[in-house]
């Protein structure tokens, strides 16, 4: 059962899934890697689901990728999850950290504003002035704290960090030690068993701050790809939307055919062809499952608060506009071509597609 603090929009994974983690720990008879809270099998079950323990699947996609990620985290290497935006890289890193370490809160959010303090350590300047450089005055970074405690640290959007910050990680991943020369020549923090680094990076950010070859060698790379199975994508969308609506105590009628329309549209545009292999112009916008979930949720909110509670194709069409035009106005033309060649034919046979057609055709050409 998923737990939630009423005062938090999104508690951490270890809080949301506390019951599942407890059930897995109680039933876990597998061998645990040093420093891990659960065995590798139990971590796999936490992420991919275990019906016997009422643990639901949380990551939809390549199951073998999850297993390879677990092997990487048991080794001396770090784990780097790369892929298009919206492919659940951050969610997977959070789930792995929560199950392996019991905490997913040791995070460095990559940006151009990241400094060495975020990956090494800083100082409490009031204490530093009063006492000088002492252990009490030292403020550990999430990376140092993970080394001390033997936990997983997550570095999101690593390629958005300046190169000099990335370079700090090379010695951490190689030597598993961080020197603190201000506290003395031999003062160092050594990584405890269980320490590892999970990084994420968007493929569209290549060229922002490309990782050095030396740093790349310290990571095992795994590419998280968009969902290609319509059934899995449908299941994920329905699950996430039901969860969001349930948390807000909102009830709507969301027919399966409307979800099918959304998934079909995203699959068509993402692949650049229909399931019948009719070629299409692919939009530059990220047609990710995360965006599909956001559209479905927004459509449900529109139906609940501005309509009669019945979600239809028109709601999906109106919300699609915000996804299509955010990156490139030329995408509107590509979607219109899709509408003219594909959606019109489907609209002749389905009211849901007909409503969708009317809403999409109303989109203004903002080019």
C-alpha positions in Angstrom: 0.0 0.0 0.0 1.3 3.5 -0.8 1.6 5.8 2.1 1.4 9.6 1.9 1.8 12.5 4.3 -1.2 14.8 3.8 1.1 17.8 4.1 3.5 16.6 1.3 2.7 16.6 -2.4 5.2 14.0 -3.1 7.0 12.2 -0.2 10.1 10.2 -1.0 9.9 6.7 -2.3 10.8 5.1 1.0 7.9 6.8 2.6 5.4 6.3 -0.2 6.1 2.6 -0.4 7.0 1.9 3.3 4.6 -1.0 3.6 6.0 -2.7 0.5 9.6 -2.3 1.6 8.7 -3.7 5.1 6.9 -6.7 3.5 9.9 -7.4 1.2 12.3 -7.1 4.1 10.3 -9.5 6.3 10.2 -12.1 3.5 13.7 -11.5 2.2 15.8 -14.6 2.6 18.2 -13.8 -0.2 21.9 -12.9 0.2 22.4 -9.2 0.6 25.3 -7.4 -0.9 27.4 -5.6 1.8 25.6 -2.5 3.0 22.3 -3.2 1.3 19.0 -3.1 3.1 17.6 -5.8 0.9 18.8 -8.6 -1.3 19.2 -7.9 -5.1 16.1 -10.2 -5.7 14.0 -8.2 -3.2 15.1 -4.9 -4.8 14.1 -6.3 -8.2 10.7 -7.3 -6.8 10.2 -3.8 -5.3 10.8 -2.2 -8.7 9.1 -4.8 -11.0 6.5 -6.0 -8.6 5.7 -9.2 -6.6 2.0 -10.2 -6.6 2.5 -12.7 -3.8 3.6 -9.8 -1.5 1.1 -7.3 -3.0 4.1 -5.3 -4.3 3.0 -3.4 -7.5 5.2 -2.8 -10.5 6.7 0.7 -10.5 9.0 0.7 -13.5 7.6 -0.2 -16.9 10.0 -1.1 -19.6 13.0 -3.3 -20.0 13.1 -5.7 -17.0 16.6 -6.8 -18.0 17.8 -3.2 -17.7 16.8 -3.2 -14.0 18.8 -6.4 -13.4 21.8 -5.0 -15.2 21.5 -1.8 -13.0 21.5 -4.0 -9.9 24.7 -5.8 -11.0 26.3 -2.4 -11.7 25.5 -1.2 -8.2 27.0 -4.3 -6.7 30.2 -3.8 -8.6 32.9 -1.1 -8.2 31.4 1.0 -10.9 28.7 3.7 -10.7 25.5 3.5 -12.6 24.6 6.1 -15.3 21.0 6.1 -16.6 20.7 8.0 -19.9 17.8 8.5 -22.2 15.3 10.9 -23.6 13.5 13.2 -21.2 10.5 11.7 -19.5 11.6 8.1 -19.7 11.6 7.6 -15.9 15.4 7.8 -15.3 15.0 9.8 -12.1 12.2 7.6 -10.9 14.2 4.5 -11.4 17.2 6.0 -9.6 15.0 7.0 -6.7 13.5 3.5 -6.4 16.9 1.8 -6.5 18.2 4.1 -3.8 15.1 3.6 -1.6 15.3 -0.1 -1.8 19.1 -0.5 -1.5 19.8 2.1 1.1 16.4 2.7 2.7 16.8 6.4 1.7 16.6 8.2 -1.6 17.2 11.7 -0.2 20.9 12.0 -0.8 20.7 13.9 -4.1 22.7 16.4 -6.0 20.6 18.2 -8.6 22.9 19.0 -11.5 23.0 22.5 -12.9 25.5 25.2 -13.9 25.2 26.5 -10.3 26.6 23.4 -8.7 29.8 24.1 -6.8 32.4 21.8 -5.1 30.5 22.2 -1.8 27.7 20.2 -3.4 29.9 17.2 -4.1 32.6 17.5 -1.5 31.9 19.5 1.6 31.4 23.0 2.9 31.7 24.8 6.2 29.4 26.3 8.9 31.1 29.7 8.8 29.9 30.8 12.3 31.6 27.7 13.7 34.6 28.0 11.4 35.3 31.5 12.7 34.7 30.5 16.3 36.6 27.2 16.3 38.6 27.0 13.1 38.3 24.0 10.8 37.0 21.3 13.0 34.8 18.2 12.3 31.9 20.0 13.9 32.2 23.0 11.5 32.3 20.7 8.4 29.1 20.5 6.4 29.2 17.3 4.4 27.8 17.1 0.8 25.3 14.4 -0.1 28.2 12.5 -1.7 30.3 12.6 1.5 27.3 11.7 3.6 26.6 8.7 1.3 30.2 7.6 1.7 30.1 7.8 5.5 26.8 5.9 5.8 27.4 3.4 3.0 24.4 4.6 0.9 23.5 5.4 -2.7 23.8 9.0 -3.8 21.9 10.3 -6.8 23.3 12.9 -9.1 20.6 14.1 -11.4 21.4 15.7 -14.8 25.1 15.1 -14.4 26.0 16.6 -17.8 24.6 19.9 -16.7 27.3 20.2 -14.0 30.5 22.1 -14.9 33.4 19.9 -16.0 35.4 20.7 -12.9 32.6 19.4 -10.7 32.3 16.2 -12.7 36.0 15.7 -12.3 35.6 15.6 -8.5 33.7 12.4 -9.0 36.5 10.6 -10.7 38.6 10.1 -7.5 35.5 9.4 -5.5 34.4 6.6 -7.8 38.0 5.3 -8.3 39.5 5.5 -4.8 36.3 5.6 -2.7 37.9 8.2 -0.5 37.5 12.0 0.0 40.4 13.9 1.5 39.7 16.8 3.9 43.1 18.5 4.1 41.7 21.4 6.3 41.4 18.8 9.1 45.0 17.5 8.8 47.1 15.7 6.3 45.6 12.3 7.0 42.0 13.4 7.4 39.8 11.6 4.9 36.4 10.1 4.6 36.4 6.5 3.3 33.3 5.0 1.7 31.5 2.4 3.8 30.1 -0.8 2.2 26.9 0.0 0.2 28.2 3.3 -1.2 27.5 3.8 -4.8 26.6 6.6 -7.3 23.7 6.7 -9.6 23.8 9.5 -12.3 21.2 10.5 -14.8 21.6 12.4 -18.0 19.3 13.4 -20.9 20.4 12.5 -24.4 19.2 15.9 -25.5 21.7 17.5 -23.2 24.7 16.1 -25.0 27.1 18.9 -25.7 26.1 20.9 -22.6 29.0 19.5 -20.6 30.1 16.3 -22.1 31.5 13.8 -19.6 35.2 13.1 -19.9 36.4 9.7 -21.0 37.9 9.2 -17.5 34.6 9.8 -15.8 32.7 7.7 -18.3 34.9 4.7 -17.5 33.8 4.9 -13.9 30.2 4.3 -14.8 28.2 1.5 -16.4 25.8 3.1 -18.8 22.2 2.0 -19.3 19.9 3.6 -21.8 16.3 4.0 -20.6 14.1 4.0 -23.7 10.5 5.1 -24.2 7.8 2.4 -23.9 7.1 0.6 -27.1 4.4 -1.8 -25.8 1.0 0.0 -25.9 -0.5 -2.4 -23.3 2.3 -1.5 -20.8 2.0 2.2 -21.5 -1.8 2.1 -21.1 -1.4 0.3 -17.8 1.1 2.8 -16.5 -1.0 5.8 -17.6 -4.1 4.5 -16.0 -2.3 3.6 -12.8 -0.6 7.0 -12.4 -3.8 9.0 -13.3 -5.9 6.9 -10.9 -3.3 7.6 -8.2 -3.3 11.3 -8.8 -7.0 11.6 -8.9 -7.4 9.4 -5.8 -5.0 11.6 -3.8 -7.1 14.6 -4.7 -10.4 12.8 -4.1 -11.6 13.4 -7.7 -13.9 11.0 -9.5 -14.3 11.0 -13.2 -15.5 8.7 -16.0 -12.3 7.9 -18.0 -13.3 5.4 -20.7 -10.8 2.9 -21.9 -11.2 4.1 -25.5 -10.0 7.5 -24.5 -6.9 6.1 -23.0 -6.4 4.0 -26.1 -6.7 7.1 -28.2 -4.0 8.9 -26.1 -1.6 5.9 -26.2 -2.1 5.3 -29.9 -1.5 9.0 -30.7 1.7 9.0 -28.7 3.0 5.7 -30.1 2.3 6.9 -33.7 4.0 10.3 -33.3 6.9 8.8 -31.2 7.7 6.1 -33.8 7.1 8.3 -36.8 4.7 5.7 -38.2 1.3 4.2 -37.4 0.9 0.5 -36.3 0.0 -0.1 -40.0 3.4 1.3 -40.9 2.1 4.5 -42.5 5.0 6.9 -42.3 4.6 10.2 -40.4 6.7 13.3 -39.7 8.0 12.9 -36.1 7.6 16.0 -33.9 10.7 17.3 -32.1 8.7 17.5 -28.9 9.3 14.8 -26.3 6.4 12.4 -26.7 7.3 10.5 -23.5 5.0 8.5 -21.3 5.4 11.1 -18.6 3.9 13.7 -20.9 1.1 11.3 -21.8 0.4 10.9 -18.0 0.3 14.7 -17.7 -2.1 15.0 -20.6 -4.4 12.3 -19.2 -4.4 14.0 -15.8 -5.1 17.4 -17.2 -7.9 16.0 -19.3 -9.4 14.5 -16.2 -9.2 17.7 -14.3 -10.8 19.6 -17.1 -13.7 17.1 -17.2 -14.1 17.2 -13.4 -14.0 20.9 -12.9 -15.1 22.4 -16.2 -17.3 19.7 -17.5 -19.7 16.9 -16.5 -17.0 14.5 -15.3 -16.9 12.4 -18.5 -13.4 12.5 -20.2 -13.6 12.5 -24.0 -11.4 12.7 -27.0 -11.8 16.5 -27.1 -10.2 16.8 -23.6 -7.2 14.9 -24.9 -6.9 17.0 -28.0 -7.0 20.3 -26.1 -4.3 19.2 -23.7 -2.1 17.9 -26.5 -1.5 21.4 -27.7 0.6 22.3 -24.7 2.9 19.4 -25.3 3.3 19.9 -29.0 4.1 23.6 -29.1 6.5 23.9 -26.2 9.7 22.9 -28.1 9.1 23.9 -31.7 6.2 25.6 -33.4 6.9 23.5 -36.6 5.5 20.5 -34.6 2.0 21.9 -35.0 2.3 21.5 -38.7 3.4 17.9 -38.3 0.5 17.1 -36.0 -1.9 18.7 -38.4 -0.5 16.5 -41.2 -1.1 13.5 -38.9 -4.6 14.7 -38.3 -5.3 15.2 -42.0 -4.0 11.8 -43.1 -4.7 9.5 -40.1 -7.1 11.0 -37.5 -9.7 12.0 -40.1 -10.1 8.4 -41.2 -10.3 7.2 -37.7 -12.9 9.9 -36.8 -15.3 8.5 -39.4 -15.5 5.3 -37.3 -15.3 6.6 -33.7 -16.9 9.5 -31.8 -14.0 9.6 -29.5 -11.6 10.2 -32.4 -14.1 12.6 -33.9 -14.1 14.7 -30.8 -10.3 14.5 -30.7 -10.2 15.6 -34.4 -12.3 18.7 -33.6 -10.1 19.8 -30.7 -6.8 19.3 -32.5 -7.9 21.1 -35.6 -8.7 24.1 -33.4 -5.0 24.4 -32.6 -3.5 27.6 -34.0 -0.5 27.5 -36.2 2.0 29.4 -34.1 4.8 29.2 -36.5 
